[in-house]
Amino acid sequence: MHCWVDGRPADALSLKDRGLAYGDGLFETIAVRSGQPQLLERHLQRLAEGCRRLALNADQALIRHEVLAYAAALGEGVLKLILTRGDSLRGYAADPAAMARRILQGAALPAYPAANAEQGIVLFPCATRLSEQPLLAGLKHLNRLEQVLARAEWRDAEHAEGLMLDGAGRVIEAVFSNLFLVSQGRLLTADLSRCGVAGVMRAEILFQAASLGISVEVTDISLDQLQQADEVFVCNSVYGIWPVRACAGMRWSAGPLTRKLQGITRALLDA
Amino acid sequence: MHCWVDGRPADALSLKDRGLAYGDGLFETIAVRSGQPQLLERHLQRLAEGCRRLALNADQALIRHEVLAYAAALGEGVLKLILTRGDSLRGYAADPAAMARRILQGAALPAYPAANAEQGIVLFPCATRLSEQPLLAGLKHLNRLEQVLARAEWRDAEHAEGLMLDGAGRVIEAVFSNLFLVSQGRLLTADLSRCGVAGVMRAEILFQAASLGISVEVTDISLDQLQQADEVFVCNSVYGIWPVRACAGMRWSAGPLTRKLQGITRALLDA
């Protein structure tokens, strides 16, 4: 399906775009089923928060309208929405009144092996560490070289995802997923106030777990805590939940809480 | 002047480019005088080092050839060279055999006030801190949101540049310049192994100073050391050297070593 730039079909982007020059923008990757963007409110909420923190002017109602129209035309697949601060003049200074450029792209749903969700995955232990930048932490912005470097650390098909730590050795997330631990009946995920991407599915799982009366904790997580966890899983808004069965000599089984939450996210994404 | 993409005139870029999606690439900003790219060897050397560290495949001889041809056509101005890892498939994984996409853009020389070089400038004390990422430190890569945020902290014309510290409070650089101190006859600039951009003019000044028998030191620099410096200046490969006369209550005079090095860089850029 054709891309849209500012609401019109387009193949190409201005070479002056600040998304290219500086990674000056944000993105969302949205699962689309039967023409409906899934978890749309959470995606739009994170995007609006990113716009606020980067002082990016965007017409949120227009974005919602375009995402709905594009998803309806796409039918089944993944919709990628990119917002950039538009064209650059010269240098880092931006026109504070400039409106964000809206880019919509469609693709087929990725063909992940069914075993990822069923038997669980093995995480590659990435040597690339996430740097601490509170001003950008949590945002799904376009500065993603750390993820590019981490993803280049393995090429075999045995590892479906990679584990990322921060510079202090805290367990933060996976390369394109968030990470959860189940420990003594509690659900834990990393505090993302220093680094990491606050995923839409992570937010949904925190909400669902709390609704089920499960104790949830957003906190710093050590490698020791990861090793001693009863269950480990990763999640994102396209594939839902994958149990994690191993990483660098550590082993876990897909336990009951992982399976319960996996059922809930599957229902959400198949809706 | 028209942009070139992979050696051909172009107005627009593929919407799948990884430079847009992830900031997955590098750039150089090169002063062009009388059709000649200035400090070309240093620019190409840094670019090659960046390609090596990001595992970006690029034909360095072809890049040199295109930069020379583009500069000859541009005559006077600033040539911006962007290398990206080409088009994305899906996700962060890249084709390890992919060749870098080459983008060349031309612009007029920026019209900085003559007073910047003559009387010196005032630095805005940016609150945005540089994060520590040794894997990317020193590179002129396309992940520049920290500079975008820092540059957005001031809009008045009184501040020509902004001072940036790292998370630990070390003095690192300016938003689009490197920073030097003169202290008791020695020339100091920040160690850029944790963060910062290792500028081409910084490298040239370190070389020139050493050739003049001046003691140079690349080291961690504290705000106290900055305050107590005898002279402070900023530099880049387009404007050369600007003395710094003030920043957040600190004051300095443009001293003899700043003026001597300024004369040398002016001669280099006017060559």
Interface residues (C-beta under 8 A of the other chain):
Chain A: C3 V5 A10 D11 A12 L13 S14 L15 K16 D17 R18 G19 L20 A21 Y22 G23 D24 F27 L54 A55 V78 I82 T84 R85 R90 G91 Y92 A93 A94 P96 I103 Q105 A107 P110 T128 R129 S131 E132 Q133 L135 L136 H141 L142 N143 R144 L145 E146 Q147 V148 L149 A150 R151 A152 R155 G167 V175 F176
Chain B: C3 V5 A10 D11 A12 L13 S14 L15 K16 D17 R18 G19 L20 A21 Y22 G23 D24 F27 L54 A55 V78 I82 T84 R85 R90 G91 Y92 A93 A94 P96 I103 Q105 A107 P110 T128 R129 S131 E132 Q133 L135 L136 H141 L142 N143 R144 L145 E146 Q147 V148 L149 A150 R151 A152 R155 G167 V175 F176
